[in-house]
């Protein structure tokens, strides 16, 4: 049987107590960015999408995620609502991409296509929560607004 030196055991105990004392309020919310939307299966009423989200950890410690929920709006209309029960650890001051499969109304997608925004800019907002492992309060909220790349040629440009 291997014996652990006493000072090593105390350091381990102090480390565990430090983590146990950290609460979700001590966490800077992650920056969640929309990276990609990939259409998958579609029916007349429902569209399955794979949504890729880049999760950036601004904290000086690893961020152990144990799932997330989010709403994705494009030009003010909710396009998708997603959940994931995946567990991933985002490294300190690092990032990772999480793929989430979600379903949405085919009507929501068609509405975006037949009513393009003026100027061709699609604005999005993603808002939700990540769930943390090992923190007193388990949920940290996030919100991000941005623009999607143009889906067609610039105004006044001929199509090829």
C-alpha positions as CSV (number, residue, x, y, z in Angstrom):
1,X,0.0,0.0,0.0
2,X,1.4,3.4,-1.0
3,X,1.3,6.1,1.6
4,X,0.4,9.6,0.5
5,X,2.5,12.3,2.2
6,X,0.6,14.3,4.8
7,X,1.2,17.7,3.0
8,X,-0.1,16.3,-0.3
9,X,-3.3,15.1,1.4
10,X,-3.9,18.6,2.9
11,X,-3.3,20.3,-0.4
12,X,-5.9,18.0,-2.0
13,X,-8.4,18.8,0.8
14,X,-7.8,22.5,0.5
15,X,-8.3,22.3,-3.3
16,X,-11.6,20.5,-2.9
17,X,-12.8,23.0,-0.3
18,X,-11.9,25.9,-2.7
19,X,-14.0,24.4,-5.5
20,X,-16.9,23.7,-3.1
21,X,-16.9,27.3,-2.0
22,X,-17.1,28.6,-5.6
23,X,-20.7,29.5,-6.6
24,X,-22.2,30.2,-10.0
25,X,-22.2,33.9,-9.1
26,X,-18.4,33.7,-9.2
27,X,-18.5,32.6,-12.8
28,X,-18.2,35.1,-15.7
29,X,-20.8,34.0,-18.2
30,X,-19.4,32.2,-21.2
31,X,-19.6,33.9,-24.6
32,X,-21.8,31.7,-26.8
33,X,-21.5,32.4,-30.6
34,X,-23.5,31.0,-33.4
35,X,-21.0,29.3,-35.7
36,X,-23.2,27.3,-38.2
37,X,-26.7,26.1,-38.9
38,X,-26.9,22.9,-40.9
39,X,-30.3,21.8,-42.2
40,X,-31.0,18.1,-41.7
41,X,-34.2,16.2,-42.1
42,X,-37.3,18.1,-43.0
43,X,-41.0,17.3,-43.2
44,X,-43.9,19.5,-44.2
45,X,-44.3,20.8,-40.6
46,X,-40.9,20.3,-39.0
47,X,-37.3,21.0,-39.8
48,X,-34.4,19.4,-38.0
49,X,-31.3,21.6,-37.6
50,X,-27.8,21.0,-36.3
51,X,-26.7,24.2,-34.6
52,X,-23.0,24.7,-33.9
53,X,-22.2,27.0,-31.0
54,X,-18.8,28.2,-30.0
55,X,-18.5,28.5,-26.2
56,X,-15.7,30.8,-25.0
57,X,-14.7,30.6,-21.4
58,X,-13.4,34.0,-20.1
59,X,-12.7,32.5,-16.6
60,X,-9.3,31.7,-15.3
61,X,-10.5,28.1,-14.4
62,X,-12.0,25.3,-16.4
63,X,-15.7,25.5,-16.9
64,X,-17.4,22.1,-16.5
65,X,-20.6,22.3,-18.5
66,X,-23.4,19.7,-17.9
67,X,-25.9,20.8,-20.5
68,X,-27.5,23.9,-21.9
69,X,-30.8,25.4,-23.1
70,X,-31.2,28.3,-25.6
71,X,-33.6,30.2,-27.8
72,X,-32.4,31.3,-31.2
73,X,-34.1,34.3,-32.8
74,X,-33.5,35.6,-36.3
75,X,-34.8,39.1,-37.0
76,X,-36.9,39.0,-33.9
77,X,-38.7,35.7,-34.7
78,X,-37.9,32.6,-32.7
79,X,-36.4,30.1,-35.2
80,X,-35.3,27.4,-32.8
81,X,-35.3,26.3,-29.2
82,X,-32.6,23.9,-28.2
83,X,-31.4,21.8,-25.4
84,X,-28.4,19.6,-24.8
85,X,-27.5,17.2,-22.0
86,X,-23.9,16.8,-23.3
87,X,-21.1,17.3,-20.8
88,X,-18.0,19.2,-21.9
89,X,-15.3,21.0,-20.0
90,X,-14.3,24.3,-21.6
91,X,-10.6,25.0,-20.8
92,X,-9.7,28.1,-18.8
93,X,-9.5,31.1,-21.2
94,X,-10.3,28.7,-24.1
95,X,-13.2,27.6,-26.2
96,X,-14.9,24.6,-27.8
97,X,-17.7,24.0,-30.3
98,X,-20.8,22.2,-29.2
99,X,-23.2,20.7,-31.7
100,X,-26.8,20.8,-30.8
101,X,-29.6,19.1,-32.8
102,X,-32.9,20.9,-32.5
103,X,-36.2,21.0,-34.3
104,X,-38.2,24.0,-35.5
105,X,-41.4,24.7,-37.4
106,X,-40.9,24.6,-41.1
107,X,-43.1,27.6,-41.2
108,X,-40.6,29.6,-39.2
109,X,-37.9,28.9,-41.8
110,X,-40.2,29.6,-44.8
111,X,-41.2,32.9,-43.1
112,X,-37.5,34.0,-42.9
113,X,-37.0,33.1,-46.6
114,X,-40.0,34.9,-48.0
115,X,-39.6,38.0,-45.9
116,X,-35.9,38.9,-46.3
117,X,-34.7,41.8,-44.2
118,X,-34.2,45.2,-45.7
119,X,-30.5,45.5,-46.6
120,X,-30.1,41.7,-46.6
121,X,-28.8,41.6,-43.0
122,X,-30.1,38.8,-40.9
123,X,-29.7,39.7,-37.2
124,X,-29.7,36.9,-34.6
125,X,-30.0,36.7,-30.9
126,X,-29.1,33.6,-28.9
127,X,-30.2,33.6,-25.2
128,X,-30.0,30.7,-22.7
129,X,-28.3,29.0,-19.8
130,X,-25.5,26.6,-19.3
131,X,-25.6,24.2,-16.4
132,X,-22.4,23.7,-14.4
133,X,-21.0,20.7,-12.5
134,X,-19.7,21.3,-9.0
135,X,-21.1,24.8,-8.2
136,X,-23.5,25.8,-5.5
137,X,-26.0,27.3,-8.0
138,X,-25.9,25.3,-11.2
139,X,-27.1,27.7,-13.9
140,X,-25.3,30.6,-15.6
141,X,-27.3,32.7,-18.2
142,X,-25.8,34.0,-21.5
143,X,-27.0,36.3,-24.3
144,X,-25.4,37.2,-27.6
145,X,-26.5,39.3,-30.6
146,X,-24.9,39.2,-34.0
147,X,-25.4,39.1,-37.8
148,X,-25.6,36.1,-40.0
149,X,-23.7,36.2,-43.3
150,X,-25.7,37.3,-46.3
151,X,-27.6,34.4,-48.0
152,X,-27.5,35.9,-51.4
153,X,-25.6,38.4,-53.7
154,X,-25.3,42.0,-52.5
155,X,-28.1,44.3,-53.6
156,X,-27.8,45.4,-57.2
157,X,-25.5,42.5,-58.1
158,X,-26.6,40.0,-60.8
159,X,-27.0,36.3,-59.8
160,X,-24.8,33.8,-61.6
